[in-house]
Amino acid sequence: MEVDYIVVGQGISGSLLSRNLLTAGKSVVVIDELNVNSASRIAGGIINPVTGMRQVRSWMIEELMPFAHSVYSEIGKELNLDIVRQIAILDFPASRDAEDTLRGKHGEQNEFVHAEPADNEWERYFRFNYGAWRIGPCLLVDIGGFANEWRKRLKDTGALVEEKFVWSECKVMTDGVVYKNIAAKKIICCEGAGGADNPYFNMLPWSKDKGEALIVSIPGLPADIIFRQGISIVPWHDGLFWVGAAHDWKYTDLQPTLSFREKTSAQLDYWLKLPYTIVDHLAGLRPANLERKPFAGLHPVHKSIGILNGMGGKGVSMAPYFADQLAAHLVHHTPILPAADVGRFAKILSR
Ligand SMILES: Cc1cc2nc3c(=O)[nH]c(=O)nc-3n(C[C@H](O)[C@H](O)[C@H](O)COP(=O)(O)OP(=O)(O)OC[C@H]3O[C@@H](n4cnc5c(N)ncnc54)[C@H](O)[C@@H]3O)c2cc1C
């Protein structure tokens, strides 16, 4: 079989990139070993314009958020899926300092941070001492739902190979690659955290980060808003809530941990007034890196190999924009934003 592109990995990065390349009229085969705990299948799905303890404006959010909204809306129409909605985060500061930070951001006319009226309805659901602040607009995206539906589409059209890709079976030439019986002009690597084991890109500054979430039933809690106090309670599928997520760079395995479950339950016991039941516990790896910027583009030495990865904890907002940039680069040779272009690591990747 001969194709224009092999895409390795079918998380949000590989799904969006393969869709863009197919839309541009290119032939594509996607190779993916299904991992139900991959980042894209367990992510909360939030695009949040201000993040971190200091409520800092997210990188390029003015461009990334509207772009992502338009891409996910288009995909929703195309696949007949309800995958994106505008939502707000209700942040309950856990301390006077955290409250001061939010008040400061509000005072700076930050268009994303708004004080919640003092006589709000939230005391029916939560215990809190330092007020409530509304952060928005944010987006909530069902990237797992999209990835699953897109996988079906690829399978139905014969464009999916469900197996683990191994480099020992791949012949890399200057003008293309041959993997088993598939010849392609280029291979684009979208393996998420697996990218750190890719022999062509393992020198990039990976900093893989384990995340966990509980899936919880909370009868009576409104499902049209995200609640946050250190952890976030996010509307999930089937009337359930996703509660997460931890960051762990020193993990020893990929299993859900008792410590996360106990810590998160203790926080819910203290904060939430409603009874809840834990129905599942998820754990997976974020493909994070020290620069917190994506890796997009062709290998500086091996021009038949490319990458779309490094989305870290922000793949929901970054993947649509950079999948679009990479597809345009491959098809029309347009430049990739220098801050995201993997060419910025040319020196290290040329060793
Ligand atoms: C707990 C948690 C919560 C998160 N919440 C959010 C959030 O709210 N908002 C946000 O923006 N981001 C969030 N993220 C981050 C987000 O999930 C990631 O940035 C994004 O999903 C990365 O997508 P990806 O396609 O690059 O990688 P992945 O989703 O990891 O996909 C990689 C795919 O490649 C496949 N693969 C790898 N190696 C091979 C191989 N050799 N052969 C075949 N297949 C292979 C894997 O099986 C997988 O299907 C969260 C992550 C976690 C873990």
The ligand as a Gaussian input file, in Angstrom:
#p B3LYP/6-31G(d) Opt

LIG

0 1
 C       -5.607000      13.366000      34.073000
 C       -5.412000      14.291000      32.898000
 C       -6.239000      15.401000      32.760000
 C       -6.072000      16.277000      31.686000
 N       -6.932000      17.327000      31.541000
 C       -6.756000      18.203000      30.518000
 C       -7.629000      19.304000      30.349000
 O       -8.600000      19.480000      31.084000
 N       -7.367000      20.185000      29.341000
 C       -6.300000      20.004000      28.473000
 O       -6.101000      20.836000      27.583000
 N       -5.496000      18.937000      28.591000
 C       -5.681000      18.053000      29.584000
 N       -4.849000      16.993000      29.722000
 C       -3.753000      16.871000      28.745000
 C       -4.259000      16.299000      27.427000
 O       -4.965000      15.126000      27.699000
 C       -3.062000      16.036000      26.498000
 O       -2.385000      17.248000      26.243000
 C       -3.494000      15.462000      25.147000
 O       -4.505000      14.515000      25.299000
 C       -2.313000      14.847000      24.427000
 O       -2.791000      14.249000      23.245000
 P       -1.838000      13.464000      22.274000
 O       -2.661000      13.029000      21.129000
 O       -0.630000      14.292000      21.976000
 O       -1.334000      12.193000      23.136000
 P       -2.174000      10.931000      23.662000
 O       -3.543000      11.287000      24.016000
 O       -1.323000      10.297000      24.711000
 O       -2.265000       9.971000      22.410000
 C       -1.155000       9.238000      21.938000
 C       -1.651000       7.995000      21.198000
 O       -0.528000       7.352000      20.586000
 C       -0.609000       5.959000      20.812000
 N        0.757000       5.410000      20.736000
 C        1.848000       5.788000      21.441000
 N        2.924000       5.073000      21.065000
 C        2.488000       4.230000      20.093000
 C        3.135000       3.223000      19.301000
 N        4.444000       2.954000      19.410000
 N        2.402000       2.532000      18.410000
 C        1.070000       2.775000      18.271000
 N        0.404000       3.721000      18.989000
 C        1.125000       4.424000      19.878000
 C       -1.255000       5.838000      22.191000
 O       -1.817000       4.571000      22.387000
 C       -2.292000       6.959000      22.101000
 O       -3.489000       6.475000      21.507000
 C       -5.022000      16.063000      30.742000
 C       -4.210000      14.941000      30.862000
 C       -4.401000      14.051000      31.930000
 C       -3.505000      12.840000      32.025000

